[in-house]
Amino acid sequence: MSAPLLLKGFEVEMYTGRADGTVVGCSAEAAAALAGFMTEPDLRNLEYVTPPEASYTAQLELLLEPRRRLRRWLQPRQLTLLPGSTLSLGDSHRFERSDPENPYHAYIEATYGTRVVTASVHINLGLTDMDALFAGLRLLRCEASLLLALSASSPFLDGVVTGAHSQRWLQFPITPPQVPLFRDHAHYIHWMEEQLAAGAMRNVRHLWTSVRPNGDDRPHGLNRLEIRICDLIDDPLLLLAVTAFTELRLQLLLGDPQGQDPLLASRLAAGELEAIADANDRAVARSSLEAQLVHWRTGETVEARVWIAAELETMAPLAAELGLERWLAPLHELLSTGNQAMRWLARERRGETISAIIGSEAVALEAREKALDAWLATEAAQVPGGS
């Protein structure tokens, strides 16, 4: 009998702007007008969250429905949704406050400036057993670079090529700068209390790392893992493919902790694993699928694309058992054609302007959403097992 699918949910941050790719912030106004939308400290970021739901088909609808309402609101303002995780066409030199009276926003602006004015997607996967949650945290911390390699979408900033595939991850302020590979829940609680007492973190939400435990009463009440490393994955089907890949890694871990938990299955010590994970994240931010990474099991070097392909092959039987093969399909094409950042850079090298690239991708994104709306209306009920 196959394992039940995990609850999952998404926090999606996007930019709004004009058809030529110019970012135009309107989050405070949009959040006031539309239920379910939230502001970030800078008004150029707009966020919405999907509720916990195990079914991939249901999550597809939950990802699309808020965008339908938002697009109807944006249309008379001659605005659209823009792809990418950085201010591709600027201006990253100034902060545009969504709530000038908010003291936490003032702290963010003063401390970090526009390094935090990025768009991304956070993937939440439900785990309520604390041993399983922290084993999953260790595994995803050691493989977070693979998720960034799949999602990299920020090669531009302020109208220029940055030289990175994920400029967002290179500029985003990891806080605190060093985070341990937590042994268990007690270790996490103790470390969090130390950071708060020392002022290294302003509050329990101020743990900005590749993946973290999450719950309604942190650090004590936890019920999910939150993956924060991904750049914005604007295509809902690709987002669900990356999520399925991640869920399968966790499902393998749940079935074989001895073989999948880095603390148990690696020949390397915890401190080495922490350093390798962080170095892998930085390498992927620069070169994504082409990055040379250090594998947590052996310490040997492997290309990110090769590592991902190997995991997909290993997980194929479980994917079939759980009915997730169809949801993984976009990853096979991505490994062949490159991620969004790689495709954009290839277009720029062929002579296209950044404005033309972002503008055409915004049009393609809206068309893709309409196609998915049509698919849901006619075929979603036929998905085997409702997964």
N, C-alpha and C positions, 0 to 999 in steps of 0.2 A: 504494500500500500504506500503510495507516494506521500511525502510530507506536505502539510498545508502550506500554501503560499504565505509569506510574511505580509503584515500590514505595511503599507508604504504611503508616502505623501511627499509633496514638493513645495519648496519655497522658490518662486520664480521672480527674479528681478530683471527688468527690461528698461531700455531707453525709449522715449518717445521723441519724434522729430519730423522733419520735413522729408519730402520725397527725394531730395538730393542727398540725404544722409546727415544733414545738419541736426544735431541734438537740440531739442526744444523742451525744457522741463515744464511739467504741468502736474506733478504728482499730488501736490496739496489740493488743487482744485479737483482733480480726478478722484482722489480718495474721499473728498467730501461729497461728491456726486454719486459715486458708485459703491455699492456694498461689496465688501470683501477685498478692497484694495487698500494698501498701506503706503505711507511715505517712508523714505529713508532720509538721513540728515540732509543730503543734497537733493533738491527737487527734481533733478534730472533722472533719478531712479524711481521706478514705480514697482511695487511688489504685490503679488497675490500668492495665496497658499491653498493647496488642495487638502481636503480632509483625509484622514486615514482610510484606506481601502485596499484590500488585497488584490482585487481583480485588475488586470492590466487594461482590459477594455473599459472598465468603469473609470480608471484613472485617465484614460485618453479623453473621455468626455469631460472629466473634471478639469483637465488642463485646457481644453478648448472653450468651454462655456464662458469663463471670465473674459477671454479675449474677444469673443463675439460682442459682448456688452461694451467692452472698452473701445473696440474699433468703431462701433456705432457712435460713441461719444466723441471720438477723435475726428471722425470724418468731416463734420461741419467746421471743425477748426483747422482743416487741411493738414492734419498730422497723421502719422502712422507709427507702427512699431518698428524699431530698428534692431538689426542683428548685431552681434559682437559684444565683447565684454569690457571694452575700454572706450574712451571718448575718441573714436577713430578720427573725427574731424575737429576735435577740440571743443571747448577751451579748457585744458586741465590746469590753467594757471590761476583760476579763480573758483571759489566755492560759492554755490548758489543755495542758500539755506531754505529748506522747506518750512521750517518753523523757527523764526528768529528768536523766539522767546524761550525755547527749550534749552535748559542748561546742559543736558547730556550732548545735544547736538553741538553746542558751543565747545564742549570739551573735545569732541571728535574733530571738529574743524581746527581747533588750536593745536591738537596733538598730532594729527595725521594729515591734515589738509586733503587735497584731492587724491591722495594715494588710495583712499577708500571709495572713491566715486567710480565704482565698477559695477557691472551687471553680471550676475551668475545664477546658478541654480543649485539649491541645497536639496539633497536626496535624503529622506528619512526612512529608515527601515526598522520595524518594530521588533524588539527583543525585550522580554521581561525577566528572564532568568539572568541573574547578575554574572554568574560564571560564563554563560554563553555570550552575554553582552560584551564583557571585557575581552574574551577571546576574539570575538568578532572585531572589536576595536583594534586589537593588535594586528589582526590579519589585514584589515582595511588600511591601517596606518602604513603597513609595509608594502601595500599594493596601490596606494592612493595615486601614485605617479601614473599608473596605467589608465586610471579614469581621467586624469588630466590630459593624457596623450590622446584619448578618444575625443575629448571635448574642446581642445584648444581652439579659441576663436577670437584672439585679441592680438593680431600682429601689427596693428596700427595704433598710433596715438598722435593727436594734434596734427593730423594730415601727413604724417611721415611713417615710413617703415621703421619699426623699432629694432629689428634684428632678432626678436623673440617670436615664438609662436603663441605664448601666453604672457603677454606683457602684464596682464592683470595679476598673475600669481607672483611675478617678479617684484611688482611694486607694492602688493598688498602687505600690510604690516602684520606678520605673524606675531601673536601676543599670547603669552610670553614667548620670547624668541626660542626657548628650549622647553620642550614638553616631553616627559618621560613616557616610556612604553609601560602603561599601568599594569601592575601585577594583578590587581583585583579592585573591588569597590572600595575597600578600606584605604588602600594606597591612594586612590583618586580623591576620596574625601579629605584625607590628611594633606595632600599636595594642594588641593584647591583652597583649603583654609589657610595654609601657609602663604599662598600667592595673594589672597585677599588681605591678610594681615600685613604683608610687606608692601602693599600698594602696587604690586606688579599687574594686578587686574582690578578694575574699578568695581565690577560686580560679577555675578556668576555667569552672565552672558558674555563676558569679556574674555573668553577663551577662543581665540581666533586661530585655529589650526586646521590641518587638512581634514581631520575627522574627529568628532568629539561625542561623548555621551550626551543625551538630551532627555529632558523630562520636565514635569511641571514643578518639581521641588528640588532642583539641583543644589548641592551635589548628592543629596540623599535619595530623592524620588526620581528614578530613571526608568524609561520604558522604550528607548529607541537609540539608534545610532544616526548621527547627522553627518553626511559627507559634504564638506564645504569646499573641496579643492576644485570642483568642476567649473570651467568657464560656462557661460550661458550656452545651453543647448536649445536653440530656438525651435528646432523641429521636434514636435512631440513624439513621433515614432522613434527618432534616434535617442531621445531622452529615455524612453521606455526600454530601448535596447540596452543602453548603458546600465539602467536599473536592473534589468534581467540578468545581465552579466554579473553585477554585484550581488544580487540575491542568490545566484547559483554558487558563487564563492562562499557565501555564508551558509547555504544549505549543505555544501560539502563539509564545511567546518563542523556544523551541528552533528553530522553523521560520523565524523572522524576527527575529533579534537586532537588526538595524538599526532595525526598526520598533517594537520592544517594550521594549528596554532603555532605562530613563530616562536613563542617561548619554549615549546616542546619539540618542534620539528626542525629547528634551525641548528646548525653547528656553530652559530655566532652568539655572542653574549648580548644581553638586552641593550647595553650601551652602544654596542656596535650596530645593532639593528636600528636604533633611534637615529644615529648619524647617517646610516645608509639611506633610510627612508627620506630624510630631509634632503640629502644630496640628490637622490633620484628625482624628488619633486622639482628641484631647481634645474636639473638637466633636462627634464621633460618640458619645463616652461620655456627653455631655449629652443629645443629641437623636436619636441613632441614624439611622434611615432618613430623618428629616426634616432632618438636619444639612446646612448649606450648606458645601460643601467646595471646596478649590482643586484643580483638575485638574493633575496633574503634567506633562501634555503642553504645555498652553497657558498655565497660570496663571489660567484663567477659572474663575468660580464655578459650581458645579453641585450640585444636591441629591443626596444619597447614593442615594436610591431611583432617581432618573433615571439616574445613572451606572451602577448595577448592571444596570438593565434594558437599557441600551445595550450593555453588555458581553455580556449573555446573547444579545442579538440578533446581535451580531458573531460570537459563538462558536457559533451554532446549527449551521452546516454542519460544523464540526469535531466538535461533540458528536454529530451523527448519524454521522459517519465512525467515531468511536471507540466508538459504542454507549453513550453516556453520557446520552442524552436523558431516559430514564426516571429516572435518578438525580438529574437536575437538577429534576425536576418540583416538589418541595416549595418551591423558591425562588419560583416563579411565584405560588403561593398566599400565601406569606409577604409578598411585595411588595404584595399586594392587601389582606391582613388585618392586617398588622403583625407584628413580632417578638414574642417572649415578653414582654419588658418592656412593650411598648406595650399588649398585650392585658391584662396584669395591671393596669396603671395605669388602663385603661378600666374594669375591674371594680371597682377601688377607688373610682373616681369615682362609680360607680353605687351605692356604699354597702356593698360587701362588705368584711369585715375582712381584714387581711393573713393572719391565721391560716386563715380559710376559703379564701382563694385558694390558699395554699401547700398546705394539706391536700387540697383537691380536685385540685390538679395532681399531687400525689404519687399519688393513686388513679388518675388518668388515665394517668400514666406507667407504672404497673405493668400496667394493662390494655393499653396500647400494646405493651409488651414481649411480653405473652402473644400478642397478635395477630401480631406479627412472628415469634414462635416457630412459630406455626401456619403462617404463610406459607412460612417456610423449610422446614418439614417436607413441604410439598406442592408448592411451585412453584419453589423456587430452581433446580432443575436445568433449568428452561425458560428462564432468563435468556439472551438471545442472546450468544454468544461468551464466556459465563462472566464478563462484566465486572461 
